[in-house]
Amino acid sequence: MKKVIILTALFVSIGSVCISQNKMLLKEAERKIDVSSFEQLTVDGNFKLVLVENDQPAIYIKGNPGFVKSFKFIHNNKNLTIRSNYTKAATNNEVLINVKNLKTLVVQQESMISMVGLLMSENTIIRLNAECIISLSSKDIAKIKADENFELTIFSTSLAQKF
């Protein structure tokens, strides 16, 4: 009988430790990085990116702690490069960037990009080196011109609602 009680207590304690560790993995992490203004943004990672027109540039990272920890950025003069080598699938990994006067957006890996309140000038250049989904306002869609060697598909549904 003592063995049964001891084994039951051991099983309960090990089970509670495992459950608490799993709950810790489910927690989201957040991080804010203040940056100076930039004109070119290069995205090198597979994550959701939301660009918001704002006078005070900053980067907000939210999601799995492993994703937040692996997030890196390089800021040289007017160029900002963001990347994450985090490869585990997680739908809650998201980066929000406040931008002002963005002139060039370069996408290196598959991403989902949403531009909220971002005023695209006619001189804004978007370079795509991978398949991605970009959600724009309807007035900005009319400004898109694709290179003759580029296959461009424009959908009329609002993808921004999926974020």
Secondary structure, DSSP 4 states (H G I P E B T S, - for coil): -HHHHHHHHHHHHHHHHHHHHHHHHH--EEEEEE----SEEEEESSSEEEEEE-SS-EEEEEE-HHHHHHEEEEEETTEEEEEE---S--TT-EEEEEESS--EEEE-S-EEEEEES----TT-EEEESS-EEEE--HHHHTT----TT-------S-GGGG-
